[in-house]
Amino acid sequence: METENFAKQMIDFQKATFDNTFTAVTMLQDQAERMFNTMIEQTTWLPEESRRVIDEMVGTYKKGRADFKGVMDENFVKLADLFEAVPTPKKPQASPMSKTK
């Protein structure tokens, strides 16, 4: 039982660490995107086609980021299920034949 609790705590800790790191990286990327968009809006010489390519690139990395988060969440669930499915080993019982008189 102790092993199950330890494994569950370890998985919960790793998931919380991943979630917090992912949130921080997402915030940094979103801030960089806002700054970049502000710069692009002020750039008059950039053609409209280039702006569309940049928007497409931003959409692609956001989709990739969301897909990555989904895969990680799914795998954390699978990992937790794996540890819950492992039966707890029972202590071996002494056989009646092994007793000496």
Phi and psi restraints in degrees (range 20) as a CNS / XPLOR table:
assign (resid 1 and name C) (resid 2 and name N)
       (resid 2 and name CA) (resid 2 and name C) 1.0 -62.5 20.0 2
assign (resid 2 and name N) (resid 2 and name CA)
       (resid 2 and name C) (resid 3 and name N) 1.0 -38.5 20.0 2
assign (resid 2 and name C) (resid 3 and name N)
       (resid 3 and name CA) (resid 3 and name C) 1.0 -64.2 20.0 2
assign (resid 3 and name N) (resid 3 and name CA)
       (resid 3 and name C) (resid 4 and name N) 1.0 -41.9 20.0 2
assign (resid 3 and name C) (resid 4 and name N)
       (resid 4 and name CA) (resid 4 and name C) 1.0 -62.2 20.0 2
assign (resid 4 and name N) (resid 4 and name CA)
       (resid 4 and name C) (resid 5 and name N) 1.0 -44.6 20.0 2
assign (resid 4 and name C) (resid 5 and name N)
       (resid 5 and name CA) (resid 5 and name C) 1.0 -64.2 20.0 2
assign (resid 5 and name N) (resid 5 and name CA)
       (resid 5 and name C) (resid 6 and name N) 1.0 -42.2 20.0 2
assign (resid 5 and name C) (resid 6 and name N)
       (resid 6 and name CA) (resid 6 and name C) 1.0 -62.8 20.0 2
assign (resid 6 and name N) (resid 6 and name CA)
       (resid 6 and name C) (resid 7 and name N) 1.0 -45.0 20.0 2
assign (resid 6 and name C) (resid 7 and name N)
       (resid 7 and name CA) (resid 7 and name C) 1.0 -63.0 20.0 2
assign (resid 7 and name N) (resid 7 and name CA)
       (resid 7 and name C) (resid 8 and name N) 1.0 -43.3 20.0 2
assign (resid 7 and name C) (resid 8 and name N)
       (resid 8 and name CA) (resid 8 and name C) 1.0 -63.3 20.0 2
assign (resid 8 and name N) (resid 8 and name CA)
       (resid 8 and name C) (resid 9 and name N) 1.0 -43.0 20.0 2
assign (resid 8 and name C) (resid 9 and name N)
       (resid 9 and name CA) (resid 9 and name C) 1.0 -63.7 20.0 2
assign (resid 9 and name N) (resid 9 and name CA)
       (resid 9 and name C) (resid 10 and name N) 1.0 -40.0 20.0 2
assign (resid 9 and name C) (resid 10 and name N)
       (resid 10 and name CA) (resid 10 and name C) 1.0 -63.9 20.0 2
assign (resid 10 and name N) (resid 10 and name CA)
       (resid 10 and name C) (resid 11 and name N) 1.0 -44.6 20.0 2
assign (resid 10 and name C) (resid 11 and name N)
       (resid 11 and name CA) (resid 11 and name C) 1.0 -65.0 20.0 2
assign (resid 11 and name N) (resid 11 and name CA)
       (resid 11 and name C) (resid 12 and name N) 1.0 -44.5 20.0 2
assign (resid 11 and name C) (resid 12 and name N)
       (resid 12 and name CA) (resid 12 and name C) 1.0 -60.5 20.0 2
assign (resid 12 and name N) (resid 12 and name CA)
       (resid 12 and name C) (resid 13 and name N) 1.0 -40.5 20.0 2
assign (resid 12 and name C) (resid 13 and name N)
       (resid 13 and name CA) (resid 13 and name C) 1.0 -64.3 20.0 2
assign (resid 13 and name N) (resid 13 and name CA)
       (resid 13 and name C) (resid 14 and name N) 1.0 -45.8 20.0 2
assign (resid 13 and name C) (resid 14 and name N)
       (resid 14 and name CA) (resid 14 and name C) 1.0 -63.6 20.0 2
assign (resid 14 and name N) (resid 14 and name CA)
       (resid 14 and name C) (resid 15 and name N) 1.0 -39.9 20.0 2
assign (resid 14 and name C) (resid 15 and name N)
       (resid 15 and name CA) (resid 15 and name C) 1.0 -65.9 20.0 2
assign (resid 15 and name N) (resid 15 and name CA)
       (resid 15 and name C) (resid 16 and name N) 1.0 -43.6 20.0 2
assign (resid 15 and name C) (resid 16 and name N)
       (resid 16 and name CA) (resid 16 and name C) 1.0 -63.1 20.0 2
assign (resid 16 and name N) (resid 16 and name CA)
       (resid 16 and name C) (resid 17 and name N) 1.0 -40.6 20.0 2
assign (resid 16 and name C) (resid 17 and name N)
       (resid 17 and name CA) (resid 17 and name C) 1.0 -63.0 20.0 2
assign (resid 17 and name N) (resid 17 and name CA)
       (resid 17 and name C) (resid 18 and name N) 1.0 -45.3 20.0 2
assign (resid 17 and name C) (resid 18 and name N)
       (resid 18 and name CA) (resid 18 and name C) 1.0 -61.9 20.0 2
assign (resid 18 and name N) (resid 18 and name CA)
       (resid 18 and name C) (resid 19 and name N) 1.0 -47.3 20.0 2
assign (resid 18 and name C) (resid 19 and name N)
       (resid 19 and name CA) (resid 19 and name C) 1.0 -59.7 20.0 2
assign (resid 19 and name N) (resid 19 and name CA)
       (resid 19 and name C) (resid 20 and name N) 1.0 -44.1 20.0 2
assign (resid 19 and name C) (resid 20 and name N)
       (resid 20 and name CA) (resid 20 and name C) 1.0 -65.3 20.0 2
assign (resid 20 and name N) (resid 20 and name CA)
       (resid 20 and name C) (resid 21 and name N) 1.0 -42.3 20.0 2
assign (resid 20 and name C) (resid 21 and name N)
       (resid 21 and name CA) (resid 21 and name C) 1.0 -66.1 20.0 2
assign (resid 21 and name N) (resid 21 and name CA)
       (resid 21 and name C) (resid 22 and name N) 1.0 -42.9 20.0 2
assign (resid 21 and name C) (resid 22 and name N)
       (resid 22 and name CA) (resid 22 and name C) 1.0 -62.3 20.0 2
assign (resid 22 and name N) (resid 22 and name CA)
       (resid 22 and name C) (resid 23 and name N) 1.0 -41.8 20.0 2
assign (resid 22 and name C) (resid 23 and name N)
       (resid 23 and name CA) (resid 23 and name C) 1.0 -62.6 20.0 2
assign (resid 23 and name N) (resid 23 and name CA)
       (resid 23 and name C) (resid 24 and name N) 1.0 -43.1 20.0 2
assign (resid 23 and name C) (resid 24 and name N)
       (resid 24 and name CA) (resid 24 and name C) 1.0 -63.7 20.0 2
assign (resid 24 and name N) (resid 24 and name CA)
       (resid 24 and name C) (resid 25 and name N) 1.0 -44.1 20.0 2
assign (resid 24 and name C) (resid 25 and name N)
       (resid 25 and name CA) (resid 25 and name C) 1.0 -64.4 20.0 2
assign (resid 25 and name N) (resid 25 and name CA)
       (resid 25 and name C) (resid 26 and name N) 1.0 -40.6 20.0 2
assign (resid 25 and name C) (resid 26 and name N)
       (resid 26 and name CA) (resid 26 and name C) 1.0 -61.0 20.0 2
assign (resid 26 and name N) (resid 26 and name CA)
       (resid 26 and name C) (resid 27 and name N) 1.0 -43.3 20.0 2
assign (resid 26 and name C) (resid 27 and name N)
       (resid 27 and name CA) (resid 27 and name C) 1.0 -62.7 20.0 2
assign (resid 27 and name N) (resid 27 and name CA)
       (resid 27 and name C) (resid 28 and name N) 1.0 -42.0 20.0 2
assign (resid 27 and name C) (resid 28 and name N)
       (resid 28 and name CA) (resid 28 and name C) 1.0 -63.3 20.0 2
assign (resid 28 and name N) (resid 28 and name CA)
       (resid 28 and name C) (resid 29 and name N) 1.0 -43.9 20.0 2
assign (resid 28 and name C) (resid 29 and name N)
       (resid 29 and name CA) (resid 29 and name C) 1.0 -65.4 20.0 2
assign (resid 29 and name N) (resid 29 and name CA)
       (resid 29 and name C) (resid 30 and name N) 1.0 -41.1 20.0 2
assign (resid 29 and name C) (resid 30 and name N)
       (resid 30 and name CA) (resid 30 and name C) 1.0 -64.8 20.0 2
assign (resid 30 and name N) (resid 30 and name CA)
       (resid 30 and name C) (resid 31 and name N) 1.0 -39.5 20.0 2
assign (resid 30 and name C) (resid 31 and name N)
       (resid 31 and name CA) (resid 31 and name C) 1.0 -65.4 20.0 2
assign (resid 31 and name N) (resid 31 and name CA)
       (resid 31 and name C) (resid 32 and name N) 1.0 -42.8 20.0 2
assign (resid 31 and name C) (resid 32 and name N)
       (resid 32 and name CA) (resid 32 and name C) 1.0 -62.3 20.0 2
assign (resid 32 and name N) (resid 32 and name CA)
       (resid 32 and name C) (resid 33 and name N) 1.0 -38.1 20.0 2
assign (resid 32 and name C) (resid 33 and name N)
       (resid 33 and name CA) (resid 33 and name C) 1.0 -64.0 20.0 2
assign (resid 33 and name N) (resid 33 and name CA)
       (resid 33 and name C) (resid 34 and name N) 1.0 -43.6 20.0 2
assign (resid 33 and name C) (resid 34 and name N)
       (resid 34 and name CA) (resid 34 and name C) 1.0 -62.6 20.0 2
assign (resid 34 and name N) (resid 34 and name CA)
       (resid 34 and name C) (resid 35 and name N) 1.0 -43.2 20.0 2
assign (resid 34 and name C) (resid 35 and name N)
       (resid 35 and name CA) (resid 35 and name C) 1.0 -63.9 20.0 2
assign (resid 35 and name N) (resid 35 and name CA)
       (resid 35 and name C) (resid 36 and name N) 1.0 -42.4 20.0 2
assign (resid 35 and name C) (resid 36 and name N)
       (resid 36 and name CA) (resid 36 and name C) 1.0 -64.2 20.0 2
assign (resid 36 and name N) (resid 36 and name CA)
       (resid 36 and name C) (resid 37 and name N) 1.0 -43.2 20.0 2
assign (resid 36 and name C) (resid 37 and name N)
       (resid 37 and name CA) (resid 37 and name C) 1.0 -62.8 20.0 2
assign (resid 37 and name N) (resid 37 and name CA)
       (resid 37 and name C) (resid 38 and name N) 1.0 -39.7 20.0 2
assign (resid 37 and name C) (resid 38 and name N)
       (resid 38 and name CA) (resid 38 and name C) 1.0 -61.4 20.0 2
assign (resid 38 and name N) (resid 38 and name CA)
       (resid 38 and name C) (resid 39 and name N) 1.0 -43.1 20.0 2
assign (resid 38 and name C) (resid 39 and name N)
       (resid 39 and name CA) (resid 39 and name C) 1.0 -64.3 20.0 2
assign (resid 39 and name N) (resid 39 and name CA)
       (resid 39 and name C) (resid 40 and name N) 1.0 -42.4 20.0 2
assign (resid 39 and name C) (resid 40 and name N)
       (resid 40 and name CA) (resid 40 and name C) 1.0 -64.2 20.0 2
assign (resid 40 and name N) (resid 40 and name CA)
       (resid 40 and name C) (resid 41 and name N) 1.0 -40.6 20.0 2
assign (resid 40 and name C) (resid 41 and name N)
       (resid 41 and name CA) (resid 41 and name C) 1.0 -62.9 20.0 2
assign (resid 41 and name N) (resid 41 and name CA)
       (resid 41 and name C) (resid 42 and name N) 1.0 -31.6 20.0 2
assign (resid 41 and name C) (resid 42 and name N)
       (resid 42 and name CA) (resid 42 and name C) 1.0 -86.7 20.0 2
assign (resid 42 and name N) (resid 42 and name CA)
       (resid 42 and name C) (resid 43 and name N) 1.0 -8.5 20.0 2
assign (resid 42 and name C) (resid 43 and name N)
       (resid 43 and name CA) (resid 43 and name C) 1.0 -91.4 20.0 2
assign (resid 43 and name N) (resid 43 and name CA)
       (resid 43 and name C) (resid 44 and name N) 1.0 108.3 20.0 2
assign (resid 43 and name C) (resid 44 and name N)
       (resid 44 and name CA) (resid 44 and name C) 1.0 -83.3 20.0 2
assign (resid 44 and name N) (resid 44 and name CA)
       (resid 44 and name C) (resid 45 and name N) 1.0 -22.2 20.0 2
assign (resid 44 and name C) (resid 45 and name N)
       (resid 45 and name CA) (resid 45 and name C) 1.0 -85.0 20.0 2
assign (resid 45 and name N) (resid 45 and name CA)
       (resid 45 and name C) (resid 46 and name N) 1.0 -7.9 20.0 2
assign (resid 45 and name C) (resid 46 and name N)
       (resid 46 and name CA) (resid 46 and name C) 1.0 -78.2 20.0 2
assign (resid 46 and name N) (resid 46 and name CA)
       (resid 46 and name C) (resid 47 and name N) 1.0 125.2 20.0 2
assign (resid 46 and name C) (resid 47 and name N)
       (resid 47 and name CA) (resid 47 and name C) 1.0 -65.2 20.0 2
assign (resid 47 and name N) (resid 47 and name CA)
       (resid 47 and name C) (resid 48 and name N) 1.0 155.2 20.0 2
assign (resid 47 and name C) (resid 48 and name N)
       (resid 48 and name CA) (resid 48 and name C) 1.0 -62.5 20.0 2
assign (resid 48 and name N) (resid 48 and name CA)
       (resid 48 and name C) (resid 49 and name N) 1.0 -34.4 20.0 2
assign (resid 48 and name C) (resid 49 and name N)
       (resid 49 and name CA) (resid 49 and name C) 1.0 -62.3 20.0 2
assign (resid 49 and name N) (resid 49 and name CA)
       (resid 49 and name C) (resid 50 and name N) 1.0 -40.3 20.0 2
assign (resid 49 and name C) (resid 50 and name N)
       (resid 50 and name CA) (resid 50 and name C) 1.0 -64.3 20.0 2
assign (resid 50 and name N) (resid 50 and name CA)
       (resid 50 and name C) (resid 51 and name N) 1.0 -38.2 20.0 2
assign (resid 50 and name C) (resid 51 and name N)
       (resid 51 and name CA) (resid 51 and name C) 1.0 -64.5 20.0 2
assign (resid 51 and name N) (resid 51 and name CA)
       (resid 51 and name C) (resid 52 and name N) 1.0 -39.6 20.0 2
assign (resid 51 and name C) (resid 52 and name N)
       (resid 52 and name CA) (resid 52 and name C) 1.0 -65.1 20.0 2
assign (resid 52 and name N) (resid 52 and name CA)
       (resid 52 and name C) (resid 53 and name N) 1.0 -39.4 20.0 2
assign (resid 52 and name C) (resid 53 and name N)
       (resid 53 and name CA) (resid 53 and name C) 1.0 -63.3 20.0 2
assign (resid 53 and name N) (resid 53 and name CA)
       (resid 53 and name C) (resid 54 and name N) 1.0 -42.2 20.0 2
assign (resid 53 and name C) (resid 54 and name N)
       (resid 54 and name CA) (resid 54 and name C) 1.0 -64.0 20.0 2
assign (resid 54 and name N) (resid 54 and name CA)
       (resid 54 and name C) (resid 55 and name N) 1.0 -43.7 20.0 2
assign (resid 54 and name C) (resid 55 and name N)
       (resid 55 and name CA) (resid 55 and name C) 1.0 -62.2 20.0 2
assign (resid 55 and name N) (resid 55 and name CA)
       (resid 55 and name C) (resid 56 and name N) 1.0 -38.8 20.0 2
assign (resid 55 and name C) (resid 56 and name N)
       (resid 56 and name CA) (resid 56 and name C) 1.0 -65.4 20.0 2
assign (resid 56 and name N) (resid 56 and name CA)
       (resid 56 and name C) (resid 57 and name N) 1.0 -40.5 20.0 2
assign (resid 56 and name C) (resid 57 and name N)
       (resid 57 and name CA) (resid 57 and name C) 1.0 -62.7 20.0 2
assign (resid 57 and name N) (resid 57 and name CA)
       (resid 57 and name C) (resid 58 and name N) 1.0 -42.5 20.0 2
assign (resid 57 and name C) (resid 58 and name N)
       (resid 58 and name CA) (resid 58 and name C) 1.0 -63.5 20.0 2
assign (resid 58 and name N) (resid 58 and name CA)
       (resid 58 and name C) (resid 59 and name N) 1.0 -43.0 20.0 2
assign (resid 58 and name C) (resid 59 and name N)
       (resid 59 and name CA) (resid 59 and name C) 1.0 -62.2 20.0 2
assign (resid 59 and name N) (resid 59 and name CA)
       (resid 59 and name C) (resid 60 and name N) 1.0 -37.9 20.0 2
assign (resid 59 and name C) (resid 60 and name N)
       (resid 60 and name CA) (resid 60 and name C) 1.0 -65.4 20.0 2
assign (resid 60 and name N) (resid 60 and name CA)
       (resid 60 and name C) (resid 61 and name N) 1.0 -45.2 20.0 2
assign (resid 60 and name C) (resid 61 and name N)
       (resid 61 and name CA) (resid 61 and name C) 1.0 -70.9 20.0 2
assign (resid 61 and name N) (resid 61 and name CA)
       (resid 61 and name C) (resid 62 and name N) 1.0 -30.0 20.0 2
assign (resid 61 and name C) (resid 62 and name N)
       (resid 62 and name CA) (resid 62 and name C) 1.0 -67.7 20.0 2
assign (resid 62 and name N) (resid 62 and name CA)
       (resid 62 and name C) (resid 63 and name N) 1.0 -39.8 20.0 2
assign (resid 62 and name C) (resid 63 and name N)
       (resid 63 and name CA) (resid 63 and name C) 1.0 -65.0 20.0 2
assign (resid 63 and name N) (resid 63 and name CA)
       (resid 63 and name C) (resid 64 and name N) 1.0 -43.0 20.0 2
assign (resid 63 and name C) (resid 64 and name N)
       (resid 64 and name CA) (resid 64 and name C) 1.0 -61.5 20.0 2
assign (resid 64 and name N) (resid 64 and name CA)
       (resid 64 and name C) (resid 65 and name N) 1.0 -40.2 20.0 2
assign (resid 64 and name C) (resid 65 and name N)
       (resid 65 and name CA) (resid 65 and name C) 1.0 -64.6 20.0 2
assign (resid 65 and name N) (resid 65 and name CA)
       (resid 65 and name C) (resid 66 and name N) 1.0 -43.6 20.0 2
assign (resid 65 and name C) (resid 66 and name N)
       (resid 66 and name CA) (resid 66 and name C) 1.0 -66.6 20.0 2
assign (resid 66 and name N) (resid 66 and name CA)
       (resid 66 and name C) (resid 67 and name N) 1.0 -39.9 20.0 2
assign (resid 66 and name C) (resid 67 and name N)
       (resid 67 and name CA) (resid 67 and name C) 1.0 -63.3 20.0 2
assign (resid 67 and name N) (resid 67 and name CA)
       (resid 67 and name C) (resid 68 and name N) 1.0 -42.8 20.0 2
assign (resid 67 and name C) (resid 68 and name N)
       (resid 68 and name CA) (resid 68 and name C) 1.0 -61.2 20.0 2
assign (resid 68 and name N) (resid 68 and name CA)
       (resid 68 and name C) (resid 69 and name N) 1.0 -44.0 20.0 2
assign (resid 68 and name C) (resid 69 and name N)
       (resid 69 and name CA) (resid 69 and name C) 1.0 -62.3 20.0 2
assign (resid 69 and name N) (resid 69 and name CA)
       (resid 69 and name C) (resid 70 and name N) 1.0 -42.1 20.0 2
assign (resid 69 and name C) (resid 70 and name N)
       (resid 70 and name CA) (resid 70 and name C) 1.0 -62.1 20.0 2
assign (resid 70 and name N) (resid 70 and name CA)
       (resid 70 and name C) (resid 71 and name N) 1.0 -43.2 20.0 2
assign (resid 70 and name C) (resid 71 and name N)
       (resid 71 and name CA) (resid 71 and name C) 1.0 -64.4 20.0 2
assign (resid 71 and name N) (resid 71 and name CA)
       (resid 71 and name C) (resid 72 and name N) 1.0 -43.4 20.0 2
assign (resid 71 and name C) (resid 72 and name N)
       (resid 72 and name CA) (resid 72 and name C) 1.0 -64.4 20.0 2
assign (resid 72 and name N) (resid 72 and name CA)
       (resid 72 and name C) (resid 73 and name N) 1.0 -43.7 20.0 2
assign (resid 72 and name C) (resid 73 and name N)
       (resid 73 and name CA) (resid 73 and name C) 1.0 -60.8 20.0 2
assign (resid 73 and name N) (resid 73 and name CA)
       (resid 73 and name C) (resid 74 and name N) 1.0 -43.4 20.0 2
assign (resid 73 and name C) (resid 74 and name N)
       (resid 74 and name CA) (resid 74 and name C) 1.0 -61.6 20.0 2
assign (resid 74 and name N) (resid 74 and name CA)
       (resid 74 and name C) (resid 75 and name N) 1.0 -41.3 20.0 2
assign (resid 74 and name C) (resid 75 and name N)
       (resid 75 and name CA) (resid 75 and name C) 1.0 -73.4 20.0 2
assign (resid 75 and name N) (resid 75 and name CA)
       (resid 75 and name C) (resid 76 and name N) 1.0 -30.2 20.0 2
assign (resid 75 and name C) (resid 76 and name N)
       (resid 76 and name CA) (resid 76 and name C) 1.0 -64.9 20.0 2
assign (resid 76 and name N) (resid 76 and name CA)
       (resid 76 and name C) (resid 77 and name N) 1.0 -38.3 20.0 2
assign (resid 76 and name C) (resid 77 and name N)
       (resid 77 and name CA) (resid 77 and name C) 1.0 -64.9 20.0 2
assign (resid 77 and name N) (resid 77 and name CA)
       (resid 77 and name C) (resid 78 and name N) 1.0 -43.7 20.0 2
assign (resid 77 and name C) (resid 78 and name N)
       (resid 78 and name CA) (resid 78 and name C) 1.0 -62.5 20.0 2
assign (resid 78 and name N) (resid 78 and name CA)
       (resid 78 and name C) (resid 79 and name N) 1.0 -40.2 20.0 2
assign (resid 78 and name C) (resid 79 and name N)
       (resid 79 and name CA) (resid 79 and name C) 1.0 -64.4 20.0 2
assign (resid 79 and name N) (resid 79 and name CA)
       (resid 79 and name C) (resid 80 and name N) 1.0 -43.5 20.0 2
assign (resid 79 and name C) (resid 80 and name N)
       (resid 80 and name CA) (resid 80 and name C) 1.0 -63.1 20.0 2
assign (resid 80 and name N) (resid 80 and name CA)
       (resid 80 and name C) (resid 81 and name N) 1.0 -41.8 20.0 2
assign (resid 80 and name C) (resid 81 and name N)
       (resid 81 and name CA) (resid 81 and name C) 1.0 -63.1 20.0 2
assign (resid 81 and name N) (resid 81 and name CA)
       (resid 81 and name C) (resid 82 and name N) 1.0 -36.2 20.0 2
assign (resid 81 and name C) (resid 82 and name N)
       (resid 82 and name CA) (resid 82 and name C) 1.0 -62.3 20.0 2
assign (resid 82 and name N) (resid 82 and name CA)
       (resid 82 and name C) (resid 83 and name N) 1.0 -44.7 20.0 2
assign (resid 82 and name C) (resid 83 and name N)
       (resid 83 and name CA) (resid 83 and name C) 1.0 -71.6 20.0 2
assign (resid 83 and name N) (resid 83 and name CA)
       (resid 83 and name C) (resid 84 and name N) 1.0 -29.8 20.0 2
assign (resid 83 and name C) (resid 84 and name N)
       (resid 84 and name CA) (resid 84 and name C) 1.0 -72.9 20.0 2
assign (resid 84 and name N) (resid 84 and name CA)
       (resid 84 and name C) (resid 85 and name N) 1.0 -27.0 20.0 2
assign (resid 84 and name C) (resid 85 and name N)
       (resid 85 and name CA) (resid 85 and name C) 1.0 -80.5 20.0 2
assign (resid 85 and name N) (resid 85 and name CA)
       (resid 85 and name C) (resid 86 and name N) 1.0 -16.8 20.0 2
assign (resid 85 and name C) (resid 86 and name N)
       (resid 86 and name CA) (resid 86 and name C) 1.0 -75.3 20.0 2
assign (resid 86 and name N) (resid 86 and name CA)
       (resid 86 and name C) (resid 87 and name N) 1.0 122.1 20.0 2
assign (resid 86 and name C) (resid 87 and name N)
       (resid 87 and name CA) (resid 87 and name C) 1.0 -71.3 20.0 2
assign (resid 87 and name N) (resid 87 and name CA)
       (resid 87 and name C) (resid 88 and name N) 1.0 146.9 20.0 2
assign (resid 87 and name C) (resid 88 and name N)
       (resid 88 and name CA) (resid 88 and name C) 1.0 -75.9 20.0 2
assign (resid 88 and name N) (resid 88 and name CA)
       (resid 88 and name C) (resid 89 and name N) 1.0 126.7 20.0 2
assign (resid 88 and name C) (resid 89 and name N)
       (resid 89 and name CA) (resid 89 and name C) 1.0 -66.9 20.0 2
assign (resid 89 and name N) (resid 89 and name CA)
       (resid 89 and name C) (resid 90 and name N) 1.0 139.1 20.0 2
assign (resid 89 and name C) (resid 90 and name N)
       (resid 90 and name CA) (resid 90 and name C) 1.0 -93.5 20.0 2
assign (resid 90 and name N) (resid 90 and name CA)
       (resid 90 and name C) (resid 91 and name N) 1.0 152.1 20.0 2
assign (resid 90 and name C) (resid 91 and name N)
       (resid 91 and name CA) (resid 91 and name C) 1.0 -70.7 20.0 2
assign (resid 91 and name N) (resid 91 and name CA)
       (resid 91 and name C) (resid 92 and name N) 1.0 134.9 20.0 2
assign (resid 91 and name C) (resid 92 and name N)
       (resid 92 and name CA) (resid 92 and name C) 1.0 -67.2 20.0 2
assign (resid 92 and name N) (resid 92 and name CA)
       (resid 92 and name C) (resid 93 and name N) 1.0 140.6 20.0 2
assign (resid 92 and name C) (resid 93 and name N)
       (resid 93 and name CA) (resid 93 and name C) 1.0 -95.1 20.0 2
assign (resid 93 and name N) (resid 93 and name CA)
       (resid 93 and name C) (resid 94 and name N) 1.0 143.6 20.0 2
assign (resid 93 and name C) (resid 94 and name N)
       (resid 94 and name CA) (resid 94 and name C) 1.0 -69.7 20.0 2
assign (resid 94 and name N) (resid 94 and name CA)
       (resid 94 and name C) (resid 95 and name N) 1.0 135.3 20.0 2
assign (resid 94 and name C) (resid 95 and name N)
       (resid 95 and name CA) (resid 95 and name C) 1.0 -80.0 20.0 2
assign (resid 95 and name N) (resid 95 and name CA)
       (resid 95 and name C) (resid 96 and name N) 1.0 151.5 20.0 2
assign (resid 95 and name C) (resid 96 and name N)
       (resid 96 and name CA) (resid 96 and name C) 1.0 -63.0 20.0 2
assign (resid 96 and name N) (resid 96 and name CA)
       (resid 96 and name C) (resid 97 and name N) 1.0 -24.4 20.0 2
assign (resid 96 and name C) (resid 97 and name N)
       (resid 97 and name CA) (resid 97 and name C) 1.0 -74.1 20.0 2
assign (resid 97 and name N) (resid 97 and name CA)
       (resid 97 and name C) (resid 98 and name N) 1.0 -24.5 20.0 2
assign (resid 97 and name C) (resid 98 and name N)
       (resid 98 and name CA) (resid 98 and name C) 1.0 -81.7 20.0 2
assign (resid 98 and name N) (resid 98 and name CA)
       (resid 98 and name C) (resid 99 and name N) 1.0 -8.6 20.0 2
assign (resid 98 and name C) (resid 99 and name N)
       (resid 99 and name CA) (resid 99 and name C) 1.0 -75.5 20.0 2
assign (resid 99 and name N) (resid 99 and name CA)
       (resid 99 and name C) (resid 100 and name N) 1.0 134.6 20.0 2
assign (resid 99 and name C) (resid 100 and name N)
       (resid 100 and name CA) (resid 100 and name C) 1.0 -102.2 20.0 2
assign (resid 100 and name N) (resid 100 and name CA)
       (resid 100 and name C) (resid 101 and name N) 1.0 148.7 20.0 2
